[in-house]
Amino acid sequence: MNKGPEKKFRAGGCSASVFENSFATPSGVKSVKNVVLERTYKDKLGNFQASKSLSQHDIPKAILVLKQAYEYMVQNRAAAEPGLVQNQQQPLSQEPTS
């Protein structure tokens, strides 16, 4: 069964989709989150196409959506694993405090 993304972040034609994959291990079922980065565009016929190739102008958008996906994954990991140390969960946009 193919599940859709758990969360999708967009900036212009760039998107980062967060997927959760579960698999069996000897110690039980484990879950991992992965991110798929893609750029969409319209072809000559006006149909939307997806690409993994980025132009120079796409790179800042890709960085933005990847950062958002990373922050989402870290924040949700902290919620799912209450034993994690809170100081390790600072969003990337904040400067570390001393």
N, C-alpha and C positions, 0 to 999 in steps of 0.2 A: 504494500500500500504506500503510495507516494503522498506524503504530507506536504503542504505548502510551507512557506517560511513562517517562523514564529513572529518575526518583526522585520520590517523593511524600512530602510532609510534612503531618501532620495535627495539629490541636489542636481538640478538640470537633468541631463541624460544619464548621469551616474547613479547607481544604486548599490547598496550593500544589504543583502538579505541574510538574516540569521536563521539557521536551521538547527534543530536538535535531533541528534542521532542516538539511538539506544542500541546496545548490543549486550549479549550474554557473556559473562566471564565465569570462571570457576567460583568466584566469591559473590556472584549475583549480577543483576542487571546494572550496567553503567550507562550514563548519558554524557555526551559531549556536544558542545555547540561549535558549529563551523560557520564561516561567512563566505558567501559567494559575491564577488564584485563583478559588475557588468555595466556596460554602456549601451544605451539604446539610441537608435537613430532611424530616420526614414530613408528607405532606398529610393531609387529613381522612379519607381512606380507608386511611391507614397505609402508603402507597407513598412511597418515597424520591424526592425531587425535588432538582434543583440550581438554584441561584440565584447571580447576581452581586451581589445586593443584600445589604448588611450592616446589622445592627442595631447599636446602641450597644455591646451586650455582645459582639458578634462582632469588633469592631475590635482589641482586644488580641490575640485569637487570630490574626487575619489578619496583624498586625504580626509575631507570633512565627513563623508559617510562612513569611512572605516573607523574614524575616531568615535563617531556616534555609536556604531555597532559595538566597538570595544567597551565603551562606557556602559552600554546596556548589558552586555554579557557580564562584566565585573559586578555591576549593581545587582543583577539577578542571581549571581553566584553567592553574593553576600546574604541575600534573602533566603536562599535555599540551604545555606550552610551557616547557621547562626554562630558556630564556634570560631569563625574567622575573626581576626583582629581588625577592629574598625579603622585603625590608623592606616592600614594597607588599602583601604577602599576609597581613597580620595580620587575624585574625577580628575582627568588629565588637565582640565582647564584651570584647576586651582594650583597655586604655588604651594609647595610643601611648607609647613609651619615648623618653626624650631622651638 
